[in-house]
Amino acid sequence: MTRKELIKALATKQGITQATAEAHIDAVKSIIVAEVSAGHEVVLGPDFGTFKPVTRTGVSPGVAKTPYSSKSVKFSISAGFKTSL
């Protein structure tokens, strides 16, 4: 499903305009990004899943440098979502 298809489906299901649906999707996305960027988990209920910030550390083999780290996001689907697949 593309972003446009998601906007159209949300607008149809909720009986709102596509512009309003797009604004809602953008608002949810910005909240999730802000919370995960701040180091918080975002739990979207027992029937969907959780966004969790992850920091990975490691060292470059054979290089005398300080360890590097990278930030990432992990999405874990809930048990309820998993059983519905």
Beta strands, then each sheet from edge to edge (+ up, - down):
strand 1: 42-43
strand 2: 49-58
strand 3: 68-77
sheet 1: 1+ 2- 3+
end
